[in-house]
Amino acid sequence: MNLIIYLIIINILAFLLCGVDKRSAINNTYRISEEKLLTISVAGGCFGFILGMHIFHHKTRKIKFKFVYLFAIIWIVIIVYEFI
């Protein structure tokens, strides 16, 4: 149960950070580093970040952000393993 709560929180955070970074990019203000965005994705926020990438049309062309999909597959395996 703790894993589910953790994943809900971190994915909401990842989604929001994606939106904030996109707005910052449009307004040409302080940006969230790509390292931080990828780190939160590795830590389990990949689902929220993928949703944010598509809704906000953000970081979809950057090659290194294609790894977010790999992180999602890894987290799916972790979730399935945890609940089986």
C-alpha positions as CSV (number, residue, x, y, z in Angstrom):
1,M,0.0,0.0,0.0
2,N,2.9,2.4,0.8
3,L,4.2,1.8,-2.8
4,I,0.9,2.9,-4.3
5,I,0.8,6.1,-2.2
6,Y,4.4,6.9,-3.1
7,L,3.8,6.3,-6.8
8,I,0.7,8.5,-6.8
9,I,2.5,11.4,-5.1
10,I,5.6,11.2,-7.2
11,N,3.7,11.0,-10.4
12,I,1.6,14.0,-9.6
13,L,4.8,15.8,-8.8
14,A,6.4,14.7,-12.1
15,F,3.3,15.8,-14.0
16,L,3.3,19.2,-12.3
17,L,7.1,19.7,-12.8
18,C,6.7,19.0,-16.5
19,G,4.0,21.6,-16.8
20,V,6.0,24.2,-14.8
21,D,9.1,23.6,-16.9
22,K,7.1,24.0,-20.1
23,R,5.6,27.2,-18.9
24,S,9.1,28.4,-17.9
25,A,10.3,27.5,-21.4
26,I,7.6,29.5,-23.0
27,N,8.2,32.5,-20.7
28,N,12.0,32.2,-21.0
29,T,12.4,32.1,-17.2
30,Y,14.2,29.7,-14.8
31,R,14.1,26.1,-16.0
32,I,14.1,22.8,-14.1
33,S,17.2,20.9,-15.1
34,E,16.9,17.9,-17.3
35,E,18.8,15.9,-14.7
36,K,16.1,16.7,-12.1
37,L,13.3,15.8,-14.5
38,L,15.0,12.5,-15.4
39,T,15.8,11.7,-11.8
40,I,12.1,12.1,-10.7
41,S,11.2,9.8,-13.6
42,V,13.7,7.1,-12.5
43,A,12.4,7.4,-9.0
44,G,8.9,6.4,-10.1
45,G,7.4,9.5,-11.6
46,C,7.7,8.2,-15.2
47,F,4.0,7.7,-15.6
48,G,3.2,11.3,-14.6
49,F,6.0,12.6,-16.7
50,I,4.9,10.7,-19.8
51,L,1.4,12.1,-19.4
52,G,2.9,15.6,-18.9
53,M,5.1,15.1,-22.0
54,H,2.1,14.5,-24.1
55,I,-0.3,17.0,-22.6
56,F,2.1,19.8,-22.5
57,H,4.1,18.8,-25.7
58,H,7.3,19.0,-23.7
59,K,10.6,17.2,-24.2
60,T,9.0,14.9,-26.7
61,R,11.8,15.4,-29.3
62,K,14.8,15.0,-26.9
63,I,16.4,11.6,-27.3
64,K,17.4,11.2,-23.7
65,F,13.7,11.6,-22.6
66,K,12.9,8.5,-24.6
67,F,14.4,6.6,-21.6
68,V,11.4,7.7,-19.6
69,Y,9.4,5.0,-21.4
70,L,12.1,2.4,-20.4
71,F,11.7,3.6,-16.8
72,A,8.0,3.1,-17.1
73,I,8.5,-0.5,-18.2
74,I,10.9,-1.1,-15.3
75,W,8.4,0.3,-12.8
76,I,5.6,-1.8,-14.3
77,V,7.8,-4.9,-13.6
78,I,8.5,-3.7,-10.0
79,I,4.8,-3.1,-9.4
80,V,3.8,-6.5,-10.8
81,Y,6.5,-8.2,-8.8
82,E,5.4,-6.4,-5.6
83,F,1.7,-7.5,-5.9
84,I,2.2,-11.0,-7.1
